[in-house]
């Protein structure tokens, strides 16, 4: 169950940078900040649950890896972020590191 909490925490981690992006528009500033704070709290709580059974270093690395890769993908799909070879290769290395941590734990 701890790994499920960790995966959910990582997916929730994607929400707060989106909230910060939304808050950059003056018309949606407070909604974006509220979204960011809500996702931060929910993600942190799920990480806390996961760390009861998964080591701190592994859980933190997986949490940030899922969040970073997911945010990268959302940026490309919805915010016209660049999808260059180097950026994609970097995210694939993050994903392979997360998989390695899961296998070795």
N, C-alpha and C positions, 0 to 999 in steps of 0.2 A: 504494500500500500504506500510505503514511503516514496517509491519511485513515481507512483501516480501523482502524489502530492507535488513532487519536484517538477514533473512535466507540466502540471497545471500552473505551478508557480512561474515557470519559464514562459509559458504562453501568456500569462497575465503580465509578465514583465514587458511585453510588447506594447501594452496599453498606455503606459505613462509617457513614453516619448511621443506617441500619437497625441495624447492630451496636450503636451507642451507645444507641439506643432499647431494644434487647433488654437491654442491660447495666443499665438503670434498675431492673430487677426483681432483688432480692437472690438469688433462686434461679438466675438465668441471667446474673449479673454477669460472670463470667469468660469464659463462652462468647461473650457479646456483645462484650466487649473483644477477644477473639481474632478474632472475625469482622471487627470494625472495623479492626484492625491488618492483617489479611490483605488486605482490600479496598483499604486505603490503599496498601500496598506494590504490589499488582498494578496498581492504577490509575496510580500514579506511574511504574512501570516502562513501562507502555504509553504514557504521556504522553512519557516520555523517548525512546522509539522514534519517536514521531510528530514530536517536535521536531528530529529529525535532518534533516527535509525541510520542515517547516512552521514558519513564524516563531513565536517565543515568544509574542508578544502574541495572535496569532490562535489558536494552539493552546490557550493558557490560557483564553481567553474561550470557545472552543467547549467545552472540557473542563468548565469550571464551569457553562456554560449547560446542557449535557446533564445534568450531575449535579443541578443545581438543579431543572430541569423534571421530571426523573425522580423525584427525591425528593418533590417536590410531589405528583406523581401517586400515588406509593406511599402517601404520607400520607393522601390523600383516600380511596383504595381500601381501605386496610387498617388505618388508625389513626384514622379518624373526624375527620380534619382538615376545617376548614370549606372549602367550595367556593363562596365568594362571588364576585360579579361582578368586584370589584376584584382579587382574588387571581388569578382565571383570566385576566383581562386582562393583569396583570403578567407571568404566565408566557408568555402568547402574545407579548408584546413581547420577552421573552428569546429565545424560539424564532425570532422574525423577525430578531432581531439575529444569531443564530448562522447562519441561512440567508444573511443578507447578507454575513457574513464569509466563508462558503464560496464564494459567488458571486464575490466581489471578490478572492479570493486567487489 
